[in-house]
């Protein structure tokens, strides 16, 4: 059994598709299939059920997936230790970020890190707050950056910035003429929201608690997977939303959206890392860049 076989098995298992795994790994389909078949033949264990063009993990495959990912995580940790010995001349840094942080706040730090250490490669995976926390917890990312609160005892969370939230509406919406102090019935609008688990959605949940409003009383027009999609839908007149000012700054300046004068809490951008995992020189240097930016 080789690390390459394990890497291929995990890729196929996570995608439940040989062709997609081969494409993502930059391998041929035949080489990918052969690696899985070699594992099954060597240990006389069926890892996948093949039904037509679909594949699915067997019970044995599901158990093996947990162990395979653990072995790959340990191998990655060993590689990072060796990379440290090279003094940041070679190696990699894996980052994960929720959308607002990853699209609008984090890129300047990635650019600064790459400029200082051109031999280091940096990868960034995007997801919502829950996804990012899981990637750091499982060792698939060295550091995570989120805008939602995280309750995970294995992770440390450090505040690295603050984010201003705004209630935005189409430019011609009645709420655009709302004055501070006037009563605003949040139940009267069509809302465009991010998916459950996103930091942005949690801000709206806090608003509703303040107003003693239940989710069931709200009129949800759309649930969309990205901040940009939410912004575009509001600009098109589909409803209203709560979103980071970073995402809508240009639209507000252009007048295609209007910010409602409504009190909203500022939220924290958090940096996550695993408490028990080895902190590489690359991680420490990236954290130093962020900590000294203020």
C-alpha positions as CSV (number, residue, x, y, z in Angstrom):
1,X,0.0,0.0,0.0
2,X,1.4,3.4,-1.0
3,X,0.5,6.9,-0.1
4,X,-0.4,7.5,-3.8
5,X,-2.9,4.7,-3.6
6,X,-4.4,6.1,-0.5
7,X,-4.5,9.6,-2.0
8,X,-6.4,8.2,-5.1
9,X,-8.7,6.2,-3.0
10,X,-9.7,9.2,-0.8
11,X,-10.3,11.3,-3.9
12,X,-12.5,8.7,-5.5
13,X,-14.4,8.1,-2.2
14,X,-15.1,11.8,-1.6
15,X,-16.4,12.4,-5.1
16,X,-18.0,8.9,-5.6
17,X,-16.8,9.2,-9.2
18,X,-13.6,7.9,-10.8
19,X,-13.5,10.3,-13.8
20,X,-13.9,13.4,-11.6
21,X,-11.2,12.1,-9.2
22,X,-8.8,11.4,-12.0
23,X,-9.4,14.9,-13.5
24,X,-8.8,16.6,-10.1
25,X,-5.7,14.6,-9.5
26,X,-4.4,15.2,-13.0
27,X,-4.3,11.4,-13.7
28,X,-5.8,9.2,-16.4
29,X,-9.0,7.4,-15.6
30,X,-7.3,4.1,-16.2
31,X,-4.5,4.9,-13.7
32,X,-7.0,5.9,-11.1
33,X,-9.1,2.8,-11.5
34,X,-6.0,0.6,-11.4
35,X,-4.9,2.1,-8.1
36,X,-8.3,1.3,-6.5
37,X,-8.4,-2.1,-8.0
38,X,-4.9,-2.8,-6.7
39,X,-5.9,-2.0,-3.2
40,X,-9.0,-4.2,-3.4
41,X,-7.1,-7.1,-4.9
42,X,-4.1,-6.9,-2.5
43,X,-6.4,-7.1,0.6
44,X,-9.3,-9.1,-1.0
45,X,-11.7,-6.4,0.2
46,X,-14.4,-4.7,-1.8
47,X,-14.2,-0.9,-1.2
48,X,-16.8,0.3,-3.7
49,X,-20.1,-1.0,-5.0
50,X,-20.4,-0.3,-8.7
51,X,-24.0,0.2,-9.9
52,X,-24.1,1.2,-13.5
53,X,-22.0,4.3,-13.9
54,X,-22.2,5.1,-10.2
55,X,-20.0,4.0,-7.4
56,X,-20.6,4.0,-3.6
57,X,-18.5,3.1,-0.6
58,X,-19.1,-0.3,0.9
59,X,-19.1,-0.6,4.7
60,X,-15.5,-1.6,4.5
61,X,-14.7,1.3,2.3
62,X,-16.3,3.8,4.8
63,X,-14.2,2.4,7.6
64,X,-11.0,2.4,5.5
65,X,-11.7,6.1,4.4
66,X,-11.3,7.3,8.0
67,X,-8.0,5.5,8.4
68,X,-6.7,6.5,4.9
69,X,-7.4,10.2,5.6
70,X,-5.6,9.9,9.0
71,X,-2.6,8.4,7.4
72,X,-2.5,11.1,4.7
73,X,-2.8,13.8,7.4
74,X,0.2,12.4,9.3
75,X,2.2,12.2,6.1
76,X,1.4,15.8,5.3
77,X,2.5,16.7,8.9
78,X,5.8,14.9,8.4
79,X,6.3,16.7,5.0
80,X,5.7,20.1,6.7
81,X,8.3,19.4,9.3
82,X,10.9,18.7,6.6
83,X,9.8,21.8,4.7
84,X,10.4,23.9,7.8
85,X,14.0,22.7,7.7
86,X,14.3,24.4,4.3
87,X,13.7,27.8,5.9
88,X,10.5,28.6,3.9
89,X,12.4,28.2,0.6
90,X,10.0,25.4,-0.4
91,X,6.8,23.9,1.0
92,X,3.1,24.7,1.1
93,X,0.5,26.4,3.2
94,X,-3.1,25.2,3.1
95,X,-5.7,27.8,3.9
96,X,-9.5,27.6,4.2
97,X,-11.8,30.6,4.4
98,X,-15.5,31.5,4.4
99,X,-16.6,33.6,1.5
100,X,-16.5,37.2,2.8
101,X,-13.0,36.7,4.3
102,X,-11.6,34.7,1.4
103,X,-12.8,37.0,-1.3
104,X,-12.4,40.4,0.2
105,X,-10.0,40.4,3.2
106,X,-7.5,37.5,2.9
107,X,-6.1,38.0,-0.6
108,X,-3.8,40.9,0.4
109,X,-2.1,38.7,3.0
110,X,-1.7,35.8,0.6
111,X,-0.1,38.2,-1.9
112,X,2.3,39.5,0.8
113,X,3.3,36.0,1.9
114,X,4.0,34.9,-1.7
115,X,6.0,38.0,-2.4
116,X,8.1,37.3,0.7
117,X,8.5,33.6,0.1
118,X,8.1,32.8,-3.7
119,X,9.2,29.2,-3.2
120,X,6.1,28.5,-1.1
121,X,2.9,27.4,-2.6
122,X,-0.4,28.6,-1.1
123,X,-3.8,26.9,-1.6
124,X,-7.1,28.3,-0.6
125,X,-10.4,26.4,-0.2
126,X,-13.6,28.3,0.2
127,X,-16.7,27.2,2.1
128,X,-19.1,28.4,4.8
129,X,-18.0,28.7,8.4
130,X,-18.9,25.1,9.3
131,X,-17.0,23.7,6.3
132,X,-13.9,25.8,7.1
133,X,-13.9,24.6,10.8
134,X,-14.2,21.0,9.6
135,X,-11.2,21.4,7.2
136,X,-9.0,22.7,10.0
137,X,-10.2,20.1,12.5
138,X,-9.5,17.3,10.1
139,X,-6.0,18.6,9.2
140,X,-7.0,19.4,5.6
141,X,-6.1,23.1,6.1
142,X,-3.4,24.6,8.2
143,X,-5.3,27.7,9.1
144,X,-9.0,28.7,8.7
145,X,-10.6,32.2,8.5
146,X,-14.2,32.7,9.2
147,X,-16.8,35.4,10.1
148,X,-19.0,33.1,12.1
149,X,-18.7,32.0,15.7
150,X,-17.2,28.4,16.0
151,X,-17.9,26.0,18.9
152,X,-15.2,23.4,18.4
153,X,-13.0,22.5,21.5
154,X,-10.1,21.2,19.3
155,X,-9.7,24.6,17.6
156,X,-8.3,27.8,18.8
157,X,-9.9,31.0,17.5
158,X,-8.2,34.4,17.4
159,X,-9.9,37.7,16.4
160,X,-8.0,39.2,13.4
161,X,-10.4,41.9,12.2
162,X,-13.9,43.3,12.4
163,X,-16.5,43.5,9.7
164,X,-19.4,46.0,9.3
165,X,-22.7,44.4,8.5
166,X,-25.4,46.3,6.6
167,X,-29.1,45.8,5.7
168,X,-29.3,46.4,2.0
169,X,-32.3,46.8,-0.4
170,X,-32.8,47.6,-4.0
171,X,-32.5,51.3,-4.7
172,X,-36.2,51.8,-5.2
173,X,-37.3,49.7,-2.2
174,X,-39.6,51.5,0.4
175,X,-37.0,50.7,3.1
176,X,-34.5,52.8,1.3
177,X,-36.3,55.9,2.7
178,X,-36.3,54.4,6.3
179,X,-35.1,56.8,9.0
180,X,-33.2,55.9,12.1
181,X,-35.7,55.4,15.0
182,X,-38.6,54.5,12.7
183,X,-40.1,51.0,13.3
184,X,-39.1,48.5,10.7
185,X,-41.1,45.2,10.4
186,X,-38.6,42.6,9.3
187,X,-41.4,40.2,8.5
188,X,-42.8,42.4,5.7
189,X,-40.0,41.9,3.2
190,X,-38.9,39.1,0.9
191,X,-35.5,38.0,2.2
192,X,-32.6,36.7,0.1
193,X,-30.3,34.6,2.3
194,X,-27.1,32.5,2.4
195,X,-27.3,28.8,3.3
196,X,-27.6,27.5,6.9
197,X,-24.1,27.4,8.5
198,X,-23.0,30.7,6.9
199,X,-21.7,33.5,9.1
200,X,-23.9,36.0,7.3
201,X,-27.1,34.1,8.1
202,X,-26.2,33.9,11.8
203,X,-26.2,37.7,11.9
204,X,-29.8,37.8,10.7
205,X,-30.7,35.1,13.3
206,X,-29.3,37.4,16.0
207,X,-31.4,40.3,14.6
208,X,-34.6,38.2,14.8
209,X,-33.8,37.2,18.4
210,X,-33.5,40.9,19.2
211,X,-36.9,41.5,17.7
212,X,-38.5,38.3,19.2
213,X,-39.3,37.1,15.7
214,X,-39.3,33.4,14.8
215,X,-37.7,32.1,11.6
216,X,-41.2,30.7,10.6
217,X,-42.5,34.3,10.4
218,X,-40.0,35.4,7.8
219,X,-40.6,35.4,4.1
220,X,-37.6,33.8,2.5
221,X,-37.5,34.5,-1.3
222,X,-34.2,32.8,-2.2
223,X,-31.4,30.9,-0.5
224,X,-28.2,31.2,-2.4
225,X,-24.7,29.8,-2.0
226,X,-22.5,32.9,-2.4
227,X,-22.4,36.5,-1.3
228,X,-22.1,37.6,-4.9
229,X,-25.2,35.8,-5.9
230,X,-27.1,37.3,-3.0
231,X,-25.9,40.8,-3.9
232,X,-26.9,40.3,-7.6
233,X,-30.4,39.0,-6.6
234,X,-31.0,42.0,-4.4
235,X,-29.8,44.4,-7.1
236,X,-32.3,42.7,-9.4
237,X,-35.1,43.5,-7.1
238,X,-35.6,40.0,-5.6
239,X,-35.6,41.1,-2.0
240,X,-33.5,42.4,0.9
241,X,-30.6,41.0,2.8
242,X,-28.0,41.5,5.5
243,X,-24.5,41.3,4.2
244,X,-20.9,42.6,4.7
245,X,-20.2,46.1,3.6
246,X,-17.1,44.7,1.9
247,X,-19.3,42.8,-0.5
248,X,-21.7,45.7,-1.4
249,X,-19.4,48.7,-1.2
250,X,-19.2,49.3,-5.0
251,X,-23.0,48.7,-5.5
252,X,-23.7,51.2,-2.7
253,X,-21.4,53.8,-4.3
254,X,-23.0,53.2,-7.7
255,X,-26.5,53.6,-6.3
256,X,-27.8,50.1,-7.4
257,X,-28.3,49.2,-3.7
258,X,-29.3,51.3,-0.7
259,X,-28.2,50.7,2.9
260,X,-31.0,50.9,5.5
261,X,-30.3,52.8,8.7
262,X,-30.8,49.9,11.0
263,X,-28.5,49.0,14.0
264,X,-26.5,45.9,13.3
265,X,-23.7,44.3,15.4
266,X,-20.2,44.3,14.0
267,X,-18.8,40.8,13.6
268,X,-15.4,39.3,14.1
269,X,-13.1,37.7,11.5
270,X,-11.6,34.7,13.3
271,X,-8.4,32.8,12.5
272,X,-8.7,29.1,13.4
273,X,-6.0,26.5,13.9
274,X,-5.9,23.1,15.5
275,X,-4.7,23.2,19.1
276,X,-2.8,19.9,19.0
277,X,-1.2,20.0,15.5
278,X,2.3,21.0,14.8
279,X,2.5,24.7,13.9
280,X,4.8,25.0,10.8
281,X,7.1,27.9,10.1
282,X,4.8,28.8,7.2
283,X,1.8,29.0,9.5
284,X,3.7,31.1,12.1
285,X,4.9,33.5,9.4
286,X,1.5,33.9,7.9
287,X,0.0,34.5,11.4
288,X,2.8,37.1,12.0
289,X,1.9,38.9,8.8
290,X,-1.7,39.2,9.9
291,X,-0.9,40.1,13.5
292,X,1.4,43.0,12.5
293,X,-0.9,44.3,9.8
294,X,-2.8,46.5,12.3
